[in-house]
Amino acid sequence: MTPNEVLEEFRSAGALLEGHFILSSGLHSPVFLQKMFVFQDPARTERVCRALAGKIRDRFGAVDYIVSPAVGGIVPGYETARHLGAKAIFVERENGVFVLRRGFTILEGARVVMVEDIVTTGLSSRECLASLQEHPGTTLGAACLIDRSGGKADLGVPLVSLVQLDIPAYAPDQLPPELASIPAIKPGSRSLKSK
């Protein structure tokens, strides 16, 4: 898929939203990518994740595990793993830190790629990748559907994406007047707690 075809999947799903949004990173933006509108359609999800699997295969070769951060990364992680013939597992927050739970393990010598939905600052991705250092296996890199940092997010590993966008994001005390005049909505999932 070309970047325009991927963005058309988001547009067609009504997933490119405009307004005033507080992102999971805490930054504010006039654009929000509501990927769950894409993921509610299995056929649409299959198309974008098949394309992401192709980019992962081209960059990293064979993969044994796809690991994703909960909640937003679970669906694209699973579907991408399906196309790669890999296992799909995910990390969850426990006491504020990402960990593998539910009996998930990574075998010695396994080839691992972290898959995320959207990367903005890369914080969730870096936290997910840090949790993988506690396990055997080799982390080859990371992948996401959309890198909204325009390639500026540093994950500490190679990142492949279907689309790179440079969507503005602002600290809460640095909002432009046109954004400050609109009520903010916080649609992300980072604040969800797990037991």
Salt bridges, closest charged atoms under 4 A:
GLU8 OE1 - ARG11 NH1 3.63
GLU9 OE1 - ARG44 NH1 2.68
GLU9 OE2 - ARG47 NE 2.64
ASP41 OD2 - ARG44 NE 3.75
GLU46 OE2 - ARG50 NE 2.78
GLU46 OE2 - HIS83 NE2 3.53
GLU79 OE2 - ARG82 NH2 2.54
GLU79 OE2 - HIS83 NE2 3.06
GLU92 OE1 - ARG101 NH1 3.38
GLU92 OE2 - ARG102 NE 2.69
GLU94 OE2 - ARG101 NE 3.33
ASP117 OD2 - LYS35 NZ 3.15
GLU127 OE1 - ARG93 NH2 2.68
ASP166 OD1 - LYS152 NZ 3.14
